[in-house]
């Protein structure tokens, strides 16, 4: 079977240098439900497909997880699923 990364790169509009899940049955999965507050049209693509699109960033935090914006985003649910 081939890597799933080309699919995810196309879906997310990015180019992660990763072969993807190499051991899916042994993977620990973290799920996060995150609020981005109200939709802002110019940030909407990033708000849908990135973790921090449209969110404010604290000083010094890299902005490679979505375009910074005015919204105060927060994690409202989190779960860890171990193999």
C-alpha distances in whole Angstrom, upper triangle without the diagonal:
4,7,9,12,13,13,15,17,18,19,21,23,22,20,19,18,15,12,12,12,11,12,13,15,17,17,21,21,24,25,28,30,32,35,36,39,40,38,39,38,38,36,34,30,30,32,29,26,27,28,32,32,36,37,40,39,41,42,40,37,34,33,30,29,31,34,37,39,42,41,41,37,37,34,36,33,31,29,27,24,24,21
4,6,9,9,10,13,14,15,17,18,19,18,16,16,15,13,9,10,11,10,13,13,16,18,18,21,21,23,24,27,29,30,33,34,37,38,36,37,36,35,33,31,28,27,29,26,23,24,26,29,30,33,34,37,36,38,39,37,34,31,30,27,26,28,31,34,36,40,38,39,35,35,33,34,32,30,28,26,24,24,22
4,5,7,8,10,11,13,14,15,17,15,13,12,12,9,6,6,8,9,12,12,15,16,15,18,18,20,21,24,26,27,30,30,34,35,33,34,33,32,30,28,25,24,26,24,20,21,23,26,26,30,31,33,32,35,36,33,30,27,27,23,22,24,27,30,33,36,35,35,32,32,30,31,29,27,26,24,22,22,21
4,6,5,7,9,10,11,12,14,13,12,11,12,10,8,6,8,10,12,11,15,17,15,17,16,18,19,21,23,24,27,27,31,32,30,31,30,29,27,25,22,21,23,20,17,18,20,23,23,27,28,31,30,32,34,32,29,26,25,21,20,22,25,28,30,33,32,32,29,29,27,28,26,24,23,22,20,21,20
4,5,5,6,8,10,10,11,10,8,7,9,7,6,5,9,11,14,13,17,18,16,18,17,18,19,20,22,23,26,26,29,30,28,29,28,27,24,23,20,19,21,19,15,16,18,21,21,25,26,28,27,30,31,29,26,23,22,18,17,19,22,25,28,31,30,30,27,27,26,28,26,24,23,22,21,22,21
4,6,5,6,9,10,10,10,8,9,10,10,9,9,12,14,17,17,20,22,20,22,20,21,22,23,24,25,27,27,30,31,28,29,27,26,24,23,19,19,21,19,16,17,19,22,22,25,27,29,29,31,32,30,27,24,23,19,19,20,22,26,28,31,31,32,29,29,28,30,29,27,27,26,25,26,25
4,6,5,6,9,10,10,10,11,13,12,11,10,13,15,18,16,20,21,19,21,19,20,20,21,22,23,25,25,28,29,26,27,25,25,23,21,18,18,19,17,14,16,18,21,21,24,26,29,28,31,33,31,28,25,23,20,18,19,22,25,27,30,29,30,27,28,26,28,27,25,25,24,23,25,24
4,5,5,6,8,8,9,9,11,11,11,9,12,15,17,15,19,20,17,19,16,17,17,18,19,20,22,21,25,26,23,24,23,23,20,19,15,15,16,14,11,12,14,17,17,21,22,25,25,28,29,28,24,21,20,16,15,16,19,22,24,27,26,27,24,24,23,24,23,22,22,21,21,22,22
4,5,5,6,5,5,7,9,10,11,10,14,16,19,18,22,23,20,21,19,19,19,20,21,21,23,22,25,26,24,24,23,21,19,18,15,14,17,15,11,12,15,17,17,20,22,25,24,27,28,26,23,20,18,14,14,15,17,21,23,26,26,27,24,25,24,26,25,24,24,24,24,25,25
4,6,5,7,8,10,13,14,14,13,16,19,22,20,24,25,23,24,22,22,21,22,22,22,24,23,26,26,23,23,22,20,19,17,14,14,17,14,11,13,16,19,18,21,23,26,26,29,30,29,25,22,20,17,16,16,18,22,24,27,26,28,25,26,26,28,27,26,26,26,26,28,28
4,6,8,10,12,15,15,15,14,16,19,22,20,23,24,22,22,20,20,18,19,19,19,20,20,23,23,20,21,19,19,17,15,11,12,14,11,8,11,14,17,15,19,21,24,24,27,29,28,25,22,19,16,15,14,17,20,22,25,24,25,22,23,23,24,24,23,24,24,24,26,26
4,5,8,10,13,14,15,14,16,20,22,20,24,24,21,21,19,18,17,17,17,17,18,17,20,21,18,19,18,17,14,13,10,9,11,9,6,8,11,13,12,16,18,20,20,24,25,24,21,18,16,13,11,11,13,17,19,22,21,22,20,21,20,22,22,21,22,23,23,25,26
4,7,10,13,14,16,16,19,22,24,23,26,27,24,25,22,22,21,20,21,20,21,19,22,22,20,19,18,16,14,14,10,10,13,12,9,10,13,15,13,16,19,21,21,24,26,24,21,18,16,13,12,11,13,17,19,22,22,24,22,23,23,25,25,25,26,26,27,28,29
4,6,10,11,14,14,17,20,22,22,25,25,22,23,21,21,20,20,21,20,22,20,24,24,22,21,20,18,16,16,13,11,14,14,10,10,13,15,14,17,19,21,20,23,24,22,19,16,14,10,11,11,13,17,19,23,23,24,22,23,23,26,25,24,25,25,26,27,28
4,6,9,11,12,15,17,21,20,24,24,21,22,21,21,21,22,23,23,25,23,27,28,25,25,24,22,20,20,16,15,18,17,13,13,16,17,17,20,22,24,22,25,25,23,21,17,16,12,13,14,16,19,22,26,26,27,25,26,25,28,27,26,26,26,26,27,27
4,5,9,9,12,15,18,18,21,21,18,19,18,18,19,20,22,22,24,23,27,28,26,26,26,24,21,21,18,16,19,18,14,13,15,17,17,21,22,23,22,24,25,22,19,16,15,12,12,14,17,20,23,26,26,26,24,24,23,26,26,24,24,23,23,24,24
4,7,9,12,13,17,18,21,21,18,20,19,20,21,22,25,25,27,27,30,32,30,30,29,27,25,25,22,20,22,22,18,17,18,20,21,24,25,26,24,26,26,24,21,18,18,14,15,17,20,23,26,30,29,30,27,27,26,29,28,26,26,24,24,24,24
4,5,9,10,13,14,18,17,15,17,16,18,19,21,24,24,27,27,31,32,31,31,31,29,26,26,23,21,23,22,18,17,18,21,22,25,26,27,25,27,28,25,22,19,20,16,16,19,22,25,28,31,30,30,27,27,25,28,27,24,24,22,21,21,21
4,7,7,11,12,16,16,14,16,17,19,20,22,25,26,29,29,33,34,33,33,33,32,29,28,25,23,25,23,20,20,21,23,25,28,29,31,29,31,32,29,26,23,23,20,19,22,25,28,31,34,33,33,30,29,28,30,28,25,24,22,21,21,20
4,6,9,9,13,13,11,13,13,15,17,19,22,23,26,26,30,32,30,31,31,30,27,26,23,22,23,21,18,17,18,21,23,26,27,29,27,29,31,28,25,23,22,19,18,20,24,26,29,32,31,31,27,27,25,27,25,22,21,19,18,18,17
4,6,5,9,9,8,11,11,14,15,18,21,23,26,27,31,33,32,33,33,32,29,28,25,24,24,22,19,19,19,23,24,28,28,30,29,31,32,30,26,24,24,21,20,23,26,28,31,34,32,31,28,27,24,26,24,21,19,17,15,14,13
4,6,9,9,9,12,13,16,19,22,25,26,30,31,35,37,35,37,37,36,33,32,29,27,28,26,23,23,23,26,28,32,31,33,32,33,35,32,29,27,27,24,23,26,29,32,34,37,35,35,31,30,28,29,27,24,22,19,17,16,14
4,6,5,6,10,12,15,18,21,24,26,30,31,35,37,36,38,38,38,34,33,30,29,29,27,24,24,24,27,29,33,32,35,33,34,36,33,30,29,29,26,25,28,31,33,36,38,36,35,32,30,27,29,26,22,20,17,14,13,10
4,5,5,9,9,13,15,18,21,24,27,29,32,34,34,35,36,36,32,31,28,27,27,25,22,22,22,26,27,31,31,33,32,33,35,33,30,28,28,25,24,26,30,32,34,36,34,33,30,28,25,26,23,20,17,15,12,11,9
4,6,9,10,14,16,20,23,25,29,31,34,37,36,38,39,39,35,34,31,30,30,27,25,25,24,28,30,34,33,35,34,36,38,36,32,31,31,29,27,29,33,35,37,39,36,35,32,30,26,27,23,20,17,14,11,10,6
4,7,10,13,16,19,23,25,29,31,34,37,36,38,39,39,35,34,32,30,30,28,26,25,24,28,30,33,33,34,33,34,36,34,30,30,30,28,26,29,33,34,36,38,36,35,31,29,25,26,23,20,17,13,10,8,5
4,6,10,13,16,19,22,25,27,31,33,33,35,36,35,32,31,29,27,26,25,22,21,20,24,26,30,29,31,29,30,32,30,27,26,27,24,22,25,29,30,33,35,32,31,27,25,22,23,20,17,14,11,9,7,6
4,7,10,13,17,19,23,25,28,31,31,33,34,34,31,29,28,26,25,24,22,20,19,22,25,28,27,28,27,28,30,28,25,24,25,23,21,24,28,29,31,32,30,28,25,22,19,20,17,13,11,7,6,5,6
4,6,10,13,16,20,22,25,28,27,30,31,31,27,26,25,22,22,20,18,17,16,19,22,25,24,26,25,26,28,27,24,23,23,21,18,21,25,26,28,29,27,25,22,19,16,17,14,11,8,6,5,7,8
4,7,10,13,16,19,22,25,25,27,29,29,25,24,23,20,19,18,17,15,13,16,19,22,20,23,22,23,25,24,21,21,21,19,16,19,23,23,25,26,23,22,18,16,12,14,11,7,6,5,6,9,11
4,7,10,13,16,19,22,22,24,26,26,23,21,20,18,17,16,15,14,12,15,17,20,19,21,21,23,26,25,21,21,21,19,16,18,21,22,23,24,21,20,16,14,10,11,8,6,5,6,8,11,14
4,6,10,12,15,18,19,21,23,24,20,19,19,16,14,14,13,12,9,12,15,17,15,18,18,20,23,23,19,19,18,18,14,16,19,19,20,21,18,16,12,10,7,8,6,5,7,9,11,15,18
4,7,10,12,15,16,19,21,22,18,17,17,16,13,12,13,12,10,12,14,15,14,17,18,20,23,24,20,21,19,19,15,16,19,19,19,19,16,14,11,9,6,6,5,6,9,12,14,18,21
4,7,9,12,13,16,18,19,16,15,15,13,10,11,12,10,8,9,11,12,11,14,15,17,20,21,18,18,17,17,13,13,15,15,15,15,12,11,7,6,4,6,7,9,12,15,17,21,24
4,6,9,10,13,16,17,14,13,15,13,9,11,13,12,10,9,10,10,10,12,14,17,20,22,19,19,17,18,14,14,15,14,13,13,9,9,5,6,6,7,10,12,15,18,21,24,27
4,7,8,10,13,13,10,10,12,10,7,9,11,10,9,8,8,7,7,10,12,15,19,20,17,18,15,16,13,11,12,11,10,10,7,7,5,7,9,10,13,15,19,21,24,27,30
4,7,9,12,14,12,11,14,13,9,12,15,14,13,11,11,9,9,11,14,17,20,22,20,21,18,19,16,14,15,13,11,10,6,7,6,9,11,12,15,17,21,24,27,30,33
4,6,10,12,10,10,13,13,10,12,15,15,15,13,12,9,11,13,17,20,23,25,22,23,20,21,18,16,15,14,11,10,8,10,10,13,15,15,18,21,24,27,29,33,35
4,6,9,8,6,10,10,8,9,13,14,14,13,10,9,11,14,17,21,23,25,23,22,19,20,17,14,13,13,11,11,9,12,12,15,16,17,20,22,25,28,30,33,35
4,6,5,6,9,10,8,11,14,14,15,13,10,8,11,13,16,20,22,24,22,21,18,19,17,13,12,12,9,9,9,13,13,16,19,20,22,25,28,30,32,35,38
4,5,5,8,10,9,11,14,15,17,15,12,10,13,16,19,23,25,26,24,23,19,20,18,14,13,14,11,12,13,16,16,20,22,23,25,27,30,32,34,37,39
4,6,8,9,10,12,13,14,16,14,10,9,13,15,17,21,22,24,22,20,17,17,16,12,10,11,10,12,13,16,16,20,22,24,26,28,30,32,34,37,39
4,6,6,6,9,10,10,12,10,7,6,9,12,14,18,20,21,19,17,14,14,13,9,7,9,7,10,10,13,13,17,19,20,23,24,27,29,31,33,36
4,5,5,6,9,10,12,11,8,8,11,15,17,21,23,24,21,20,16,16,14,10,10,12,11,12,12,15,14,17,18,20,21,23,25,28,29,32,34
4,6,5,6,8,11,11,8,9,13,16,18,21,23,24,21,19,15,14,12,9,10,12,12,15,15,17,16,18,19,21,22,23,25,27,28,31,32
4,5,5,5,8,8,4,7,10,13,14,18,20,20,17,15,12,11,9,6,6,9,10,13,12,15,13,16,17,19,20,21,23,25,26,29,31
4,6,6,7,7,4,6,8,12,14,17,20,21,18,16,13,13,10,7,8,10,10,12,10,12,10,13,14,16,17,18,21,23,25,28,30
4,6,8,9,8,10,12,16,17,21,23,24,20,19,16,15,12,10,11,13,13,15,14,15,13,15,15,16,17,18,20,22,23,26,28
4,7,9,8,11,13,16,17,20,23,22,19,17,14,12,9,8,11,13,15,17,16,17,14,16,15,17,18,18,20,21,22,25,26
4,6,6,9,10,13,14,17,19,19,15,13,11,9,6,5,9,11,12,15,14,15,12,13,13,16,17,16,18,20,21,24,26
4,6,9,9,12,12,15,17,17,13,12,10,9,6,6,10,11,12,15,13,13,10,10,10,13,14,13,16,17,19,22,24
4,6,5,8,8,12,14,15,11,11,8,9,5,5,7,7,9,11,9,10,7,9,10,14,15,15,18,20,22,25,27
4,6,9,10,14,16,17,13,12,9,9,7,4,5,6,7,10,9,11,9,12,13,16,18,18,21,23,25,28,30
4,7,9,13,15,17,14,14,11,12,10,7,6,5,4,6,6,8,8,12,14,17,19,20,23,25,28,31,33
4,6,10,13,14,12,12,10,12,10,8,8,5,5,6,5,6,6,9,12,15,17,18,22,24,26,29,32
4,7,9,12,10,11,10,13,11,10,9,6,5,5,6,6,7,10,14,16,19,20,24,25,29,31,34
4,6,8,6,8,7,11,10,10,10,6,8,9,10,9,9,12,14,17,20,20,23,25,28,30,33
4,6,6,9,10,13,13,13,13,10,11,12,12,11,12,13,15,19,21,21,24,25,29,30,33
4,6,9,10,14,14,15,14,11,13,14,15,14,15,17,19,22,25,24,27,28,31,33,36
4,6,9,12,13,15,15,13,15,17,18,17,17,18,20,23,25,24,27,27,30,31,34
4,6,9,10,12,12,11,14,15,16,15,14,15,17,20,22,21,23,24,27,28,31
4,6,8,10,10,10,13,16,17,16,16,17,18,22,23,22,24,24,27,28,30
4,6,6,7,7,10,13,14,15,14,16,17,21,22,22,24,25,27,29,31
4,6,8,9,13,16,16,17,16,17,18,21,22,21,23,23,25,27,29
4,7,9,12,15,14,15,13,14,14,18,19,18,20,21,23,24,27
4,6,9,12,12,13,12,14,15,18,20,20,22,23,25,27,29
4,6,10,11,13,13,16,17,20,22,23,25,27,29,31,33
4,7,9,10,11,14,16,19,22,22,25,27,29,32,34
4,6,9,10,14,16,19,22,23,26,28,31,33,36
4,7,9,13,16,18,22,23,27,29,32,35,38
4,6,10,13,15,18,20,24,26,29,32,35
4,7,10,12,16,18,21,24,27,30,33
4,7,9,12,14,18,20,23,26,30
4,6,9,11,15,17,21,24,27
4,6,7,11,14,17,20,23
4,7,11,14,17,20,24
4,7,11,13,17,20
4,7,10,13,17
4,7,10,13
4,6,10
4,7
4
